[in-house]
Amino acid sequence: MKFIFTLLVILSFNLSSAQKTSSDDGLHFGTGIVISGLTYSLVYAKTKNKSKAFWYSLGLSTMAGLAKEVYDGYIITGRFDKSEFIATAAGGIAASFSFNIFTGKQKKKKEEKLKVSNL
């Protein structure tokens, strides 16, 4: 059920024709995914805590997007681009939720196999 829900959410981003995005927004989305994915894997490997890994990865990708847009908006061009910030945060959300849903599945299967073999 989680897989179907995740698939529907991802497909809903592509189905709306009213949204207009630039190619740069796609790069920001990808950057949010990369930052969030790396952060999630590092924090989860260190702490084995899904909740902490989720919030750290989501927070870091969102803060990276915000910092980049503040830098662009107030130092370089004088314009804060909300769509690029939203794209980076959306990439972070997509990766964080995906990792959170699918992390720990293998561990549970291994524990069940050990219980069965010990009986």
N, C-alpha and C positions, 0 to 999 in steps of 0.2 A: 504494500500500500504506500509506503514511504517513497519507493522508487517511482510509482505512477504519479504521485503528487509532485515530486521534484521534476519529473519530465514535463508535466503540465505547466508548471511555473516557468520553466526554461522556454518552452514553446510559446508561452503567452507574450514573451518579449518580442518575438519575431512576427506575430500575427497582426499587430496593430499597425495599420498603414498611416495613421494620423501622426505618428511620431516621426520627426525628422532629426536624424543624427548625422554628424559629420564623421569622416573617417578617423579623425583625431579622437572622437569619443570611443571608438572601438579600441584604440590603443590604450586609452585610459582604463577601459573595462578590463582589458588583458593585464595591465599593470596591477590593478586591484586584485585580480585573481592570483597573480604570481606572488605579490607581497603577502596576501592572506594565506595562501597555501604554504609558503615557506615558514611563516610565523606559526601557523597551526602545527605543522609537523615538528618544528623545533620545540615548541612549548609542550606538546603532547609527549614527545620522546623524553623530555626532562622530568615532567611532573606526573604523567599518566592520568591527568585530570581533563576530561573532555570539556567541562564547563569553562575552566580557566583558559584552555587552548582556544575555545570558540571566541570568548570575549577579547582576548589579547589579539587574535588575528583580525577580528572585525575592527577593533579599535585602532590597530596600527595601520591597516589599509585606509581607513577613513581619515586618520590624522595625516597620512602621507598625501592623500588627495587634497585635503584642506591646506596643508603647508605649501604644496606646489601651486595651488590657485592663489593663495595669499601672496606668494612670491611673484607670480605672474601678474596678478592684479594690481599690486601696489608698488612694485619695483620696476617691472619690465614694461608692460603695456598700459597700465592704468585701468584695466578692466578685469573684474572678477568674473570668471565664466562658470556659472552655476551648473551648466550641463556637463562640463568636464568633471567637476567635483562629484556630481551625482553618478556619473559613469564609473568613476573610480570606486566610490562607496558601494555601488551595485555589484561590481566585480568582487569586492571583498565579501559582501553578503553571500553571493553565489558560492564562492569557494568555502567560506566558513560553514554554511549550511550543508554543503555537500560532504565536506570532511566530517562534520559532526554526525551526519546520518550514517555514514559508512565506516567510521572508525570503531574498532573494537569488535567487529563481527568475527574476525578470524580467531581472536582470543577466546570468545565464547565457544566456538566450535571445538577448539583444542581442549578446553576444559571439559566439555561434554564427552569427548573421546577418552580423556583420561579417567573420568568417572566410570565410564562403561568398561574400560580395560581393567580397572582396579577391582571391579565386582567379580 
